[in-house]
Amino acid sequence: MILGSLTKSNARSMFGSVSRVGRLQVASLSSSSSYNDDPSTFVQGVTKEDLEKDPVLAEYFAVNFPDYGKDADEIAKEEKILVDAFGTPIPTPTIKNRDLDLDEVNSYPLNIRPMTAYSRDLESEEGTKKCYKLREEQDLIPGILYGGDPTAKPHPIQSRDHSSKLLIKTPWDQVQRELDRFTYHNFESRVYNLTVYENEEDKEGVVHQVIPSDVQHHPAQKKVYCVNYLRYFPGRPIKLPIIYINEDESAAMKRGGFVVPVNRHVSCVIEEGVDIPEAIELDLTGAVLREVVRIDRLIFPDGVKPSKRVDPKKYLVGTIFGRRSDGEDEEDEDADAAA
């Protein structure tokens, strides 16, 4: 038995890294009496006789595996508190997410999803080092809420006013949830009802309609460093992603053709009261090889139209490339010979 000659401190130093894992497994595995009475399920190779002969090992089990020897009913009545290798309770992190029920994910009015954020203190939470602590220690992403809103009530917000810029911090889980849903390419193409709270005691907050803007990522790691928000109002241009439909209706696409994109998004203006579309569809019905795809193939829903930034004569979605069929190759060779 490898633990028989170890002191209490040595045993803790050797098994401190596995104690928490073993403790966590107790909550997920079956809590039957046969499982809790067998010490080998906690530390491989340990038997009941070893625990009876070695008081150091017995104390190690008592500190790190308090469920050992208890039946299922007794475990169910006790509150599960994680402890480290020395028996110190591991504090439960504060939940900062005030999200709504995720079952209502597709029932938001006008397809505008909710997010929450908190105000940042100008003195204690501004600066490179302080923003680093926000990200690494509190899981809060710093950013700025800016931009004008002529439709705001009771008074319009002017972008040139210094008071229109607010220092805020967004819970990491809120941002990551939206990145997982829309990917970081399309996250900045969504409109959100952002509720900004002054602090954690604030129960009401102020709601702003916003578009994520200038989202900054770590160059190597998948970390979000900064999320800014631009105020949104009906009539403000928003870039919507382009998706392809009816590819089976194109002979070129069915033979393995593909669109080499020039623009992956199109700037649109959405009328008031119209649902915010998640994407603009590109109809590829009848598309042929080497066709230059222009704006006339885009399908804009009712109440959605291209913004003034989009020139219908110059805007290009992309060009279709791919492999030609044998018949087309022979026709080209005949045409070259005739020429």
FIDRENTOR-535510 format. One record per residue (C-alpha): residue in three letters; x, y negated, z. Coordinates in steps of 0.02 Angstrom, whole numbers, plus 32768, in hexadecimal, padded with zeros to 4 digits. Layout:
ALAXYZ ...
***
This chain:
MET800080008000 ILE80527F5D7FC7 LEU80027EEB8048 GLY802C7F5080E3 SER80D07EF98108 LEU809D7E4980D3 THR80857DBB814C LYS7FE87D52814B SER803A7CC280F0 ASN808B7D34806F ALA7FE77D8B804C ARG7F927CE58032 SER801A7CA57FC0 MET80167D427F55 PHE7F597D517F47 GLY7F257C9C7F54 SER7F127C937E97 VAL7E9D7D297E90 SER7E397D037F2D ARG7DCB7C817EDA VAL7DB17CEE7E42 GLY7D7C7D7F7EAF ARG7D097D0C7F12 LEU7CB87CCC7E74 GLN7C9E7D7B7E32 VAL7C387DA97ECB ALA7BB17D2E7E98 SER7BA57D727DE7 LEU7BB77E2E7E01 SER7B397EA27E51 SER7B237E867F0C SER7AF47F387F37 SER7B327F857FD9 SER7BA480007F7E TYR7BFD7F717F29 ASN7C187F0B7FC7 ASP7C527FA1802E ASP7CDF7FCC7FB6 PRO7D787F5C7FD1 SER7DC87F947F2D THR7D467F2E7ECE PHE7D937E927F1C VAL7E4B7EC37F17 GLN7E7B7F587EAD GLY7ECB7FE77F0F VAL7E907FB17FBC THR7E2C80328021 LYS7DCB802980C5 GLU7E588086811D ASP7ED37FFE80E7 LEU7E647F788135 GLU7E567FD981D8 LYS7F137FF381E6 ASP7F4D7F4781AD PRO7F057EB2820F VAL7F597E358199 LEU7F007E808105 ALA7E5D7E868166 GLU7E6C7DCD8190 TYR7E967DA780DB PHE7DF47DFD80A5 ALA7D907DA1812A VAL7DCE7CF880ED ASN7DC37D148032 PHE7D357D92801E PRO7CAF7D6C80A1 ASP7C2F7DD58043 TYR7C927E758062 GLY7C2E7EF080CB LYS7B8A7E9180BF ASP7AEB7ED48071 ALA7A8C7E7E7FE5 ASP7A057E328055 GLU7A847DE380C8 ILE7AE37D978035 ALA7A437D527FE9 LYS7A197CF38088 GLU7AC47CA08094 GLU7AF57C048034 LYS7B817C237FB8 ILE7C127BAD7FDE LEU7CB57BC27F7E VAL7D557BC47FE5 ASP7E0B7BC07FB4 ALA7E947C3A7FEA PHE7E9F7BEC8097 GLY7DE57BEA80BA THR7DCD7B318095 PRO7D247B0D8043 ILE7D317AD17F90 PRO7CC87A317F80 THR7C3C7A337F01 PRO7C5379AA7E7F THR7BD4791F7E79 ILE7B5879347DEC LYS7B4D78917D8D ASN7ADE78CF7D00 ARG7A3178817D01 ASP79FA78D47C60 LEU794779017C3C ASP790679B27C25 LEU79677A017B96 ASP78CA7A627B64 GLU788779BD7B21 VAL791979AD7AAA ASN78AC79997A0F SER781F79347A5C TYR7871788A7A71 PRO781377F97A20 LEU785E77C0797A ASN78E37847798F ILE794377D67A07 ARG7996783F7A8E PRO79BE78007B3F MET7A6877E57B8D THR7AA177987C30 ALA7B35772C7C64 TYR7B7276C47CF6 SER7BB576147D01 ARG7C7176027D1A ASP7CBE758A7D95 LEU7D2C750A7D3F GLU7DAF750A7DC9 SER7DBA75BE7E02 GLU7D8D761E7D63 GLU7DDE75BC7CD6 GLY7E8B75E27C90 THR7EEC76767C4B LYS7F1676CA7CEF LYS7E6A76B07D3B CYS7E1376F27CA0 TYR7E86778A7CA5 LYS7E4B77AD7D57 LEU7D96779C7D1F ARG7DB078217C99 GLU7E1D789B7CF8 GLU7DD8788E7DA9 GLN7D21785E7D94 ASP7CF778A17CE6 LEU7CBC77F57CAF ILE7CE377B17C02 PRO7D0376F57BFE GLY7CBC76867B77 ILE7C6775E27B4B LEU7BB375B97B1D TYR7BB3752A7AA1 GLY7B5474DC7A10 GLY7ABC746D79FE ASP7A04749B79FE PRO798B741779BB THR78F7748579ED ALA7927748F7AA5 LYS78A774517B24 PRO788E73DA7B79 HIS792273857B23 PRO798473B77A88 ILE7A3873EF7AA4 GLN7AB9738F7A3F SER7B5773EE7A13 ARG7BC273527A26 ASP7B8E73417ADD HIS7C1173837B56 SER7B8873C97BC5 SER7B5074407B3A LYS7BE874AE7B59 LEU7BD8752A7BE9 LEU7C60759A7C2F ILE7C1676477C45 LYS7C4876FC7C68 THR7BED77937C23 PRO7BEB783F7C79 TRP7C5678B87C16 ASP7BCE793D7C0E GLN7B5778C27BBB VAL7BD3789D7B30 GLN7C0979527B19 ARG7B55798D7B0D GLU7B3679197A7A LEU7BDC79437A28 ASP7BB079FC7A31 ARG7B0779DA79E3 PHE7B3879617958 THR7BF77978794C TYR7C6A78E3795E HIS7C5478BA78A3 ASN7B9A789478B9 PHE7B96785A796F GLU7BA877A67935 SER7B1277BC78C2 ARG7A9477D2794F VAL7A2A775579AE TYR7A19776A7A6B ASN79B6771E7AF8 LEU7A4876FA7B6C THR7A1376DA7C20 VAL7A9976767C7A TYR7A9876837D39 GLU7AF476087DA9 ASN7B2B76967E1C GLU7AF577437E55 GLU7A7576F87ECD ASP7A1E769C7E3F LYS797D76F97E12 GLU793B768D7D84 GLY79C776517D14 VAL79BA75ED7C73 VAL799676447BCE HIS79F476117B30 GLN79DD76597A82 VAL7A8D767A7A45 ILE7AF976CF79C1 PRO7B9D771F79FB SER7C2C76BF79AC ASP7CE976CD79A4 VAL7CF077737A01 GLN7DA777967A29 HIS7DEE78477A39 HIS7E93788A7A78 PRO7F0278A879DF ALA7F29795D7A0F GLN7EB079937A97 LYS7DF4799A7A87 LYS7DD9790C7B02 VAL7D6E78717AF0 TYR7DCD77D77B2B CYS7D51774C7B0A VAL7C9C773C7AD3 ASN7C5B768F7AA5 TYR7BA676677A7B LEU7B5F75EA79FF ARG7AB075A87A22 TYR7A3175E579A2 PHE799075987963 PRO792075C278CE GLY797275797834 ARG7A26758F786D PRO7A8575FC77F0 ILE7AB376AA782E LYS7B1F772B77D4 LEU7AC377D177BE PRO7B1A7873778A ILE7AF478C576E2 ILE7AC2797C76DA TYR7AAA79E8763E ILE7A097A417611 ASN79CB7AAE7580 GLU7A797AEF7558 ASP7A287B8F7517 GLU79D07B297492 SER7A767AF87443 ALA7AD17B7173D0 ALA7B777B1E73F4 MET7B617B2C74B1 LYS7B297BE274A7 ARG7BCA7C0E744A GLY7C327BCD74DB GLY7C307B1574B0 PHE7C467A917536 VAL7C3579D7754D VAL7CD579757568 PRO7C9178E975D4 VAL7CBB783475BF ASN7C4077F97644 ARG7C01786A76CF HIS7B8D77E57718 VAL7B18776476D1 SER7AED76BF7725 CYS7A3176B37740 VAL79B1763B7788 ILE7920768877E8 GLU787C762E7800 GLU7830761578AB GLY77C676A878E7 VAL781977257870 ASP787177C078B3 ILE792F77B878AA PRO79607844782F GLU79F178B37860 ALA7A2F78B777AC ILE7A09788376F9 GLU79ED79147682 LEU7A48792475DC ASP79E37986755C LEU7A5579F174EE THR79CB7A39747F GLY7A0F7A4B73CF ALA7ABA7A0773FB VAL7B3F7A36737B LEU7BFA7A49737E ARG7C5D79A67384 GLU7BC1794173A4 VAL7BDE789F7402 VAL7B5D789E748D ARG7B1477F374A9 ILE7A9477A4751D ASP7A0077D774B1 ARG7A10788A74F2 LEU79FC785375A8 ILE7950786B75F5 PHE792377DC766B PRO788F77F976E0 ASP7802777A76EA GLY783976E07748 VAL78F277037727 LYS795176AC769D PRO7A0676877670 SER7A4E75EC76C0 LYS7A8D7557765E ARG7B3E75997675 VAL7B16762675FB ASP7B2675F77544 PRO7ABB767374DF LYS7B2B765C7446 LYS7BCF767C74A1 TYR7BA176F2752E LEU7BE077A57511 VAL7BB8783D757A GLY7C3978AB7523 THR7C5F7918748C ILE7C3379CF746F PHE7CC57A42744B GLY7CD47AFF743E ARG7CF17B9473CD ARG7CA57B987321 SER7C4D7C2E72D7 ASP7C9B7C94724B GLY7C1C7C5271CF GLU7C4B7B9E71F5 ASP7D047BC571E1 GLU7CE67C107133 GLU7C7D7B797100 ASP7D097B037135 GLU7D8A7B6770D3 ASP7D1C7B647037 ALA7D057AA97049 ASP7DBF7A8C705B ALA7DE37AF76FC1 ALA7D637A996F5A ALA7DAE79F46F8D 
***
